Amino acid sequence: MKLITEEIESVEFLVETRNGKKSMYIEGVFLQGNIKNRNGRMYPMETLRREVGRYNENHVVSGRALGELGHPEGPTVNLDRVSHKIVSLKESGSNFVGKAKILGTPMGKIASSLIDEGVRLGVSSRGIGSLKPTREGINVVGDDFMLATAADIVADPSAPVAFVEGIMEGKDWVWDGSILREKYATKTYKTINTLVDQKKLDEQKLSLFNDFLSNL
């Protein structure tokens, strides 16, 4: 199974007051079905509906639907990077509209500060599953899709980190007993993720990608 991430920029950040206490929330479309997205992928509505139902029952209702600040390295949620809790995820046409509360965790406080300062942020869903290419060039997400989180908070989806995501999506994730483990590309990801100079990044992209392919 592959790690699959999708980013959406059109979300709103709002503040609600209850009993004199202010809380910050993210609200908007978290998932989209039956449409080819900008990553060339399409999620069948029946697959999303089934998986969102499972996610709501096992995570949202029980208060365990968490998301991180930034781009995580894999499909599991890292508690030290949690910034928000998803409190609702509902079907609306071919979309699933979500709402998440920003928490008072260290990462949540960073997210709140960025929002207060007017930084433009978006959300990124994260899951694992297979991809089935069609003749039309669309990668259809398989019915084995499993949602890890409906929304991480991300910034500048068009930045060079998109290359890192391309590498991440090339990984395979396999079940080892009850533990989900990554199969490839840890070294490649870490090398790319530490490059901050654009010229060096451009120079090393090809060699890193070839190294990654050699491990497939």
Salt bridges, closest charged atoms under 4 A:
GLU6 OE2 - ARG41 NE 2.50
GLU7 OE1 - ARG38 NH2 3.91
GLU7 OE2 - HIS71 NE2 3.56
GLU9 OE2 - ARG38 NH1 3.36
GLU9 OE1 - ARG120 NH2 3.21
GLU16 OE2 - LYS99 NZ 2.64
GLU51 OE1 - ARG50 NH2 3.70
GLU51 OE2 - ARG54 NH2 2.44
GLU68 OE1 - ARG81 NE 3.99
GLU68 OE2 - ARG126 NH2 3.39
GLU91 OE2 - ARG49 NH2 2.95
ASP152 OD2 - ARG126 NE 2.75
GLU165 OE2 - HIS71 ND1 2.77
GLU169 OE1 - ARG41 NH1 2.97
ASP172 OD1 - LYS2 NZ 2.85
ASP176 OD2 - ARG181 NE 2.81
GLU182 OE2 - LYS171 NZ 3.11
ASP202 OD1 - LYS205 NZ 3.98
